[in-house]
């Protein structure tokens, strides 16, 4: 297996998030492939890190993608970020995400971490998911 399905998976997850009514109701159009530059929204979602491992069998190419989705807020507390994180989970877990290459077999929640960081201080929730994909 190669890294070949990674871009298709990223596109599919991004399209799922931008097309989800609950996520959009909370953050509007502030869903990014990378952290925004310039004027930073008070609350947004961004795709994060990814790690991929080969899980091919003798007859089929497959991989496990451990991927992060981050919710970032400039609010004093975590309440708004946690609402968005819940909507993100609802949007992607169990969703039938169409890929332009390969096929998503499953996407599951792995972990989350809520942290304060940055200057000025931000609240971030780092959601970790695992996607199992096959290449076609």
Biotite code that builds the C-alpha atoms (Angstrom):
import biotite.structure as struc

atoms = struc.array([
    struc.Atom([0.000, 0.000, 0.000], chain_id="A", res_id=1, res_name="UNK", atom_name="CA", element="C"),
    struc.Atom([1.071, 3.531, -0.593], chain_id="A", res_id=2, res_name="UNK", atom_name="CA", element="C"),
    struc.Atom([0.020, 6.934, 0.598], chain_id="A", res_id=3, res_name="UNK", atom_name="CA", element="C"),
    struc.Atom([-2.110, 7.172, -2.544], chain_id="A", res_id=4, res_name="UNK", atom_name="CA", element="C"),
    struc.Atom([-5.545, 7.318, -0.879], chain_id="A", res_id=5, res_name="UNK", atom_name="CA", element="C"),
    struc.Atom([-4.566, 10.064, 1.593], chain_id="A", res_id=6, res_name="UNK", atom_name="CA", element="C"),
    struc.Atom([-5.621, 13.002, -0.569], chain_id="A", res_id=7, res_name="UNK", atom_name="CA", element="C"),
    struc.Atom([-8.951, 11.395, -1.421], chain_id="A", res_id=8, res_name="UNK", atom_name="CA", element="C"),
    struc.Atom([-9.607, 10.720, 2.278], chain_id="A", res_id=9, res_name="UNK", atom_name="CA", element="C"),
    struc.Atom([-8.745, 14.302, 3.206], chain_id="A", res_id=10, res_name="UNK", atom_name="CA", element="C"),
    struc.Atom([-11.090, 15.629, 0.512], chain_id="A", res_id=11, res_name="UNK", atom_name="CA", element="C"),
    struc.Atom([-13.880, 13.338, 1.657], chain_id="A", res_id=12, res_name="UNK", atom_name="CA", element="C"),
    struc.Atom([-13.573, 14.311, 5.312], chain_id="A", res_id=13, res_name="UNK", atom_name="CA", element="C"),
    struc.Atom([-13.391, 18.016, 4.417], chain_id="A", res_id=14, res_name="UNK", atom_name="CA", element="C"),
    struc.Atom([-16.477, 17.783, 2.182], chain_id="A", res_id=15, res_name="UNK", atom_name="CA", element="C"),
    struc.Atom([-18.349, 15.886, 4.891], chain_id="A", res_id=16, res_name="UNK", atom_name="CA", element="C"),
    struc.Atom([-17.586, 18.593, 7.450], chain_id="A", res_id=17, res_name="UNK", atom_name="CA", element="C"),
    struc.Atom([-18.409, 21.520, 5.141], chain_id="A", res_id=18, res_name="UNK", atom_name="CA", element="C"),
    struc.Atom([-21.638, 19.831, 4.073], chain_id="A", res_id=19, res_name="UNK", atom_name="CA", element="C"),
    struc.Atom([-22.847, 19.083, 7.587], chain_id="A", res_id=20, res_name="UNK", atom_name="CA", element="C"),
    struc.Atom([-25.611, 21.403, 8.793], chain_id="A", res_id=21, res_name="UNK", atom_name="CA", element="C"),
    struc.Atom([-24.834, 21.078, 12.507], chain_id="A", res_id=22, res_name="UNK", atom_name="CA", element="C"),
    struc.Atom([-21.129, 21.872, 12.073], chain_id="A", res_id=23, res_name="UNK", atom_name="CA", element="C"),
    struc.Atom([-21.914, 24.780, 9.748], chain_id="A", res_id=24, res_name="UNK", atom_name="CA", element="C"),
    struc.Atom([-24.511, 26.150, 12.185], chain_id="A", res_id=25, res_name="UNK", atom_name="CA", element="C"),
    struc.Atom([-21.789, 26.398, 14.840], chain_id="A", res_id=26, res_name="UNK", atom_name="CA", element="C"),
    struc.Atom([-18.777, 27.625, 12.821], chain_id="A", res_id=27, res_name="UNK", atom_name="CA", element="C"),
    struc.Atom([-20.273, 28.882, 9.557], chain_id="A", res_id=28, res_name="UNK", atom_name="CA", element="C"),
    struc.Atom([-17.774, 28.585, 6.725], chain_id="A", res_id=29, res_name="UNK", atom_name="CA", element="C"),
    struc.Atom([-14.831, 28.454, 9.135], chain_id="A", res_id=30, res_name="UNK", atom_name="CA", element="C"),
    struc.Atom([-13.716, 24.935, 8.264], chain_id="A", res_id=31, res_name="UNK", atom_name="CA", element="C"),
    struc.Atom([-10.176, 24.868, 6.919], chain_id="A", res_id=32, res_name="UNK", atom_name="CA", element="C"),
    struc.Atom([-7.693, 22.474, 5.391], chain_id="A", res_id=33, res_name="UNK", atom_name="CA", element="C"),
    struc.Atom([-4.950, 24.387, 7.241], chain_id="A", res_id=34, res_name="UNK", atom_name="CA", element="C"),
    struc.Atom([-5.012, 26.946, 10.046], chain_id="A", res_id=35, res_name="UNK", atom_name="CA", element="C"),
    struc.Atom([-6.115, 30.273, 8.591], chain_id="A", res_id=36, res_name="UNK", atom_name="CA", element="C"),
    struc.Atom([-3.834, 33.241, 8.139], chain_id="A", res_id=37, res_name="UNK", atom_name="CA", element="C"),
    struc.Atom([-4.802, 36.888, 8.435], chain_id="A", res_id=38, res_name="UNK", atom_name="CA", element="C"),
    struc.Atom([-7.929, 37.572, 10.481], chain_id="A", res_id=39, res_name="UNK", atom_name="CA", element="C"),
    struc.Atom([-8.461, 34.503, 12.663], chain_id="A", res_id=40, res_name="UNK", atom_name="CA", element="C"),
    struc.Atom([-12.079, 33.523, 13.388], chain_id="A", res_id=41, res_name="UNK", atom_name="CA", element="C"),
    struc.Atom([-13.064, 33.184, 17.053], chain_id="A", res_id=42, res_name="UNK", atom_name="CA", element="C"),
    struc.Atom([-14.135, 29.579, 16.469], chain_id="A", res_id=43, res_name="UNK", atom_name="CA", element="C"),
    struc.Atom([-13.072, 27.269, 13.656], chain_id="A", res_id=44, res_name="UNK", atom_name="CA", element="C"),
    struc.Atom([-12.305, 23.700, 12.580], chain_id="A", res_id=45, res_name="UNK", atom_name="CA", element="C"),
    struc.Atom([-9.118, 22.667, 10.836], chain_id="A", res_id=46, res_name="UNK", atom_name="CA", element="C"),
    struc.Atom([-7.767, 19.377, 9.547], chain_id="A", res_id=47, res_name="UNK", atom_name="CA", element="C"),
    struc.Atom([-4.640, 18.371, 11.445], chain_id="A", res_id=48, res_name="UNK", atom_name="CA", element="C"),
    struc.Atom([-1.888, 15.784, 11.477], chain_id="A", res_id=49, res_name="UNK", atom_name="CA", element="C"),
    struc.Atom([-2.057, 12.370, 9.850], chain_id="A", res_id=50, res_name="UNK", atom_name="CA", element="C"),
    struc.Atom([-0.107, 9.158, 10.277], chain_id="A", res_id=51, res_name="UNK", atom_name="CA", element="C"),
    struc.Atom([-0.539, 6.229, 7.891], chain_id="A", res_id=52, res_name="UNK", atom_name="CA", element="C"),
    struc.Atom([0.368, 2.556, 8.271], chain_id="A", res_id=53, res_name="UNK", atom_name="CA", element="C"),
    struc.Atom([0.196, -0.215, 5.703], chain_id="A", res_id=54, res_name="UNK", atom_name="CA", element="C"),
    struc.Atom([-2.470, -2.837, 6.318], chain_id="A", res_id=55, res_name="UNK", atom_name="CA", element="C"),
    struc.Atom([-2.404, -4.566, 2.943], chain_id="A", res_id=56, res_name="UNK", atom_name="CA", element="C"),
    struc.Atom([-3.177, -8.221, 2.545], chain_id="A", res_id=57, res_name="UNK", atom_name="CA", element="C"),
    struc.Atom([-1.843, -10.490, -0.168], chain_id="A", res_id=58, res_name="UNK", atom_name="CA", element="C"),
    struc.Atom([-4.671, -9.533, -2.512], chain_id="A", res_id=59, res_name="UNK", atom_name="CA", element="C"),
    struc.Atom([-5.738, -6.009, -1.516], chain_id="A", res_id=60, res_name="UNK", atom_name="CA", element="C"),
    struc.Atom([-3.984, -2.731, -0.774], chain_id="A", res_id=61, res_name="UNK", atom_name="CA", element="C"),
    struc.Atom([-5.159, -1.148, 2.480], chain_id="A", res_id=62, res_name="UNK", atom_name="CA", element="C"),
    struc.Atom([-3.998, 1.369, 5.076], chain_id="A", res_id=63, res_name="UNK", atom_name="CA", element="C"),
    struc.Atom([-4.859, 2.768, 8.491], chain_id="A", res_id=64, res_name="UNK", atom_name="CA", element="C"),
    struc.Atom([-4.953, 6.570, 8.613], chain_id="A", res_id=65, res_name="UNK", atom_name="CA", element="C"),
    struc.Atom([-4.775, 8.138, 12.063], chain_id="A", res_id=66, res_name="UNK", atom_name="CA", element="C"),
    struc.Atom([-5.956, 11.690, 11.482], chain_id="A", res_id=67, res_name="UNK", atom_name="CA", element="C"),
    struc.Atom([-6.623, 14.747, 13.606], chain_id="A", res_id=68, res_name="UNK", atom_name="CA", element="C"),
    struc.Atom([-9.372, 17.317, 13.355], chain_id="A", res_id=69, res_name="UNK", atom_name="CA", element="C"),
    struc.Atom([-8.893, 20.372, 15.546], chain_id="A", res_id=70, res_name="UNK", atom_name="CA", element="C"),
    struc.Atom([-11.483, 22.702, 16.971], chain_id="A", res_id=71, res_name="UNK", atom_name="CA", element="C"),
    struc.Atom([-9.966, 26.068, 17.920], chain_id="A", res_id=72, res_name="UNK", atom_name="CA", element="C"),
    struc.Atom([-11.641, 28.762, 20.002], chain_id="A", res_id=73, res_name="UNK", atom_name="CA", element="C"),
    struc.Atom([-10.577, 32.125, 21.410], chain_id="A", res_id=74, res_name="UNK", atom_name="CA", element="C"),
    struc.Atom([-13.312, 31.944, 24.072], chain_id="A", res_id=75, res_name="UNK", atom_name="CA", element="C"),
    struc.Atom([-12.364, 31.940, 27.746], chain_id="A", res_id=76, res_name="UNK", atom_name="CA", element="C"),
    struc.Atom([-13.778, 28.436, 28.287], chain_id="A", res_id=77, res_name="UNK", atom_name="CA", element="C"),
    struc.Atom([-14.178, 25.191, 26.393], chain_id="A", res_id=78, res_name="UNK", atom_name="CA", element="C"),
    struc.Atom([-17.991, 25.127, 26.105], chain_id="A", res_id=79, res_name="UNK", atom_name="CA", element="C"),
    struc.Atom([-18.288, 26.355, 22.503], chain_id="A", res_id=80, res_name="UNK", atom_name="CA", element="C"),
    struc.Atom([-15.361, 24.233, 21.336], chain_id="A", res_id=81, res_name="UNK", atom_name="CA", element="C"),
    struc.Atom([-16.881, 21.144, 22.939], chain_id="A", res_id=82, res_name="UNK", atom_name="CA", element="C"),
    struc.Atom([-20.184, 21.742, 21.136], chain_id="A", res_id=83, res_name="UNK", atom_name="CA", element="C"),
    struc.Atom([-18.328, 21.938, 17.832], chain_id="A", res_id=84, res_name="UNK", atom_name="CA", element="C"),
    struc.Atom([-16.263, 18.842, 18.667], chain_id="A", res_id=85, res_name="UNK", atom_name="CA", element="C"),
    struc.Atom([-19.463, 16.890, 19.321], chain_id="A", res_id=86, res_name="UNK", atom_name="CA", element="C"),
    struc.Atom([-20.908, 18.037, 15.977], chain_id="A", res_id=87, res_name="UNK", atom_name="CA", element="C"),
    struc.Atom([-17.685, 17.046, 14.179], chain_id="A", res_id=88, res_name="UNK", atom_name="CA", element="C"),
    struc.Atom([-17.855, 13.579, 15.726], chain_id="A", res_id=89, res_name="UNK", atom_name="CA", element="C"),
    struc.Atom([-21.511, 13.226, 14.766], chain_id="A", res_id=90, res_name="UNK", atom_name="CA", element="C"),
    struc.Atom([-20.697, 14.308, 11.205], chain_id="A", res_id=91, res_name="UNK", atom_name="CA", element="C"),
    struc.Atom([-17.826, 11.922, 10.465], chain_id="A", res_id=92, res_name="UNK", atom_name="CA", element="C"),
    struc.Atom([-18.349, 8.821, 12.616], chain_id="A", res_id=93, res_name="UNK", atom_name="CA", element="C"),
    struc.Atom([-20.363, 6.332, 10.622], chain_id="A", res_id=94, res_name="UNK", atom_name="CA", element="C"),
    struc.Atom([-20.714, 8.678, 7.656], chain_id="A", res_id=95, res_name="UNK", atom_name="CA", element="C"),
    struc.Atom([-20.608, 7.232, 4.173], chain_id="A", res_id=96, res_name="UNK", atom_name="CA", element="C"),
    struc.Atom([-17.718, 9.361, 2.952], chain_id="A", res_id=97, res_name="UNK", atom_name="CA", element="C"),
    struc.Atom([-17.227, 9.096, -0.790], chain_id="A", res_id=98, res_name="UNK", atom_name="CA", element="C"),
    struc.Atom([-13.614, 8.998, -1.953], chain_id="A", res_id=99, res_name="UNK", atom_name="CA", element="C"),
    struc.Atom([-12.285, 9.898, -5.400], chain_id="A", res_id=100, res_name="UNK", atom_name="CA", element="C"),
    struc.Atom([-9.815, 7.029, -5.047], chain_id="A", res_id=101, res_name="UNK", atom_name="CA", element="C"),
    struc.Atom([-10.184, 3.914, -2.956], chain_id="A", res_id=102, res_name="UNK", atom_name="CA", element="C"),
    struc.Atom([-12.903, 3.083, -0.481], chain_id="A", res_id=103, res_name="UNK", atom_name="CA", element="C"),
    struc.Atom([-13.441, 4.003, 3.149], chain_id="A", res_id=104, res_name="UNK", atom_name="CA", element="C"),
    struc.Atom([-14.103, 0.833, 5.131], chain_id="A", res_id=105, res_name="UNK", atom_name="CA", element="C"),
    struc.Atom([-14.508, 2.483, 8.527], chain_id="A", res_id=106, res_name="UNK", atom_name="CA", element="C"),
    struc.Atom([-13.852, 5.690, 10.422], chain_id="A", res_id=107, res_name="UNK", atom_name="CA", element="C"),
    struc.Atom([-13.833, 5.608, 14.205], chain_id="A", res_id=108, res_name="UNK", atom_name="CA", element="C"),
    struc.Atom([-13.109, 7.925, 17.107], chain_id="A", res_id=109, res_name="UNK", atom_name="CA", element="C"),
    struc.Atom([-9.811, 7.207, 18.901], chain_id="A", res_id=110, res_name="UNK", atom_name="CA", element="C"),
    struc.Atom([-9.231, 9.987, 21.440], chain_id="A", res_id=111, res_name="UNK", atom_name="CA", element="C"),
    struc.Atom([-9.533, 13.684, 22.195], chain_id="A", res_id=112, res_name="UNK", atom_name="CA", element="C"),
    struc.Atom([-7.471, 16.191, 24.114], chain_id="A", res_id=113, res_name="UNK", atom_name="CA", element="C"),
    struc.Atom([-8.607, 19.642, 25.210], chain_id="A", res_id=114, res_name="UNK", atom_name="CA", element="C"),
    struc.Atom([-5.699, 22.065, 25.705], chain_id="A", res_id=115, res_name="UNK", atom_name="CA", element="C"),
    struc.Atom([-4.915, 25.739, 26.202], chain_id="A", res_id=116, res_name="UNK", atom_name="CA", element="C"),
    struc.Atom([-2.090, 27.052, 24.055], chain_id="A", res_id=117, res_name="UNK", atom_name="CA", element="C"),
    struc.Atom([-0.897, 29.766, 21.747], chain_id="A", res_id=118, res_name="UNK", atom_name="CA", element="C"),
    struc.Atom([-0.433, 33.474, 22.036], chain_id="A", res_id=119, res_name="UNK", atom_name="CA", element="C"),
    struc.Atom([-2.969, 34.879, 22.535], chain_id="A", res_id=120, res_name="UNK", atom_name="CA", element="C"),
    struc.Atom([-4.197, 31.847, 24.414], chain_id="A", res_id=121, res_name="UNK", atom_name="CA", element="C"),
    struc.Atom([-6.621, 29.636, 22.547], chain_id="A", res_id=122, res_name="UNK", atom_name="CA", element="C"),
    struc.Atom([-8.648, 26.602, 23.480], chain_id="A", res_id=123, res_name="UNK", atom_name="CA", element="C"),
    struc.Atom([-8.077, 23.618, 21.221], chain_id="A", res_id=124, res_name="UNK", atom_name="CA", element="C"),
    struc.Atom([-9.750, 20.259, 21.100], chain_id="A", res_id=125, res_name="UNK", atom_name="CA", element="C"),
    struc.Atom([-7.680, 17.762, 19.162], chain_id="A", res_id=126, res_name="UNK", atom_name="CA", element="C"),
    struc.Atom([-9.936, 14.982, 17.939], chain_id="A", res_id=127, res_name="UNK", atom_name="CA", element="C"),
    struc.Atom([-8.208, 11.800, 16.784], chain_id="A", res_id=128, res_name="UNK", atom_name="CA", element="C"),
    struc.Atom([-9.857, 9.440, 14.344], chain_id="A", res_id=129, res_name="UNK", atom_name="CA", element="C"),
    struc.Atom([-8.796, 6.237, 12.617], chain_id="A", res_id=130, res_name="UNK", atom_name="CA", element="C"),
    struc.Atom([-9.830, 5.532, 9.053], chain_id="A", res_id=131, res_name="UNK", atom_name="CA", element="C"),
    struc.Atom([-9.348, 2.160, 7.386], chain_id="A", res_id=132, res_name="UNK", atom_name="CA", element="C"),
    struc.Atom([-9.184, 2.468, 3.603], chain_id="A", res_id=133, res_name="UNK", atom_name="CA", element="C"),
    struc.Atom([-8.697, 0.138, 0.666], chain_id="A", res_id=134, res_name="UNK", atom_name="CA", element="C"),
    struc.Atom([-7.193, 1.234, -2.622], chain_id="A", res_id=135, res_name="UNK", atom_name="CA", element="C"),
    struc.Atom([-9.131, 0.297, -5.719], chain_id="A", res_id=136, res_name="UNK", atom_name="CA", element="C"),
])
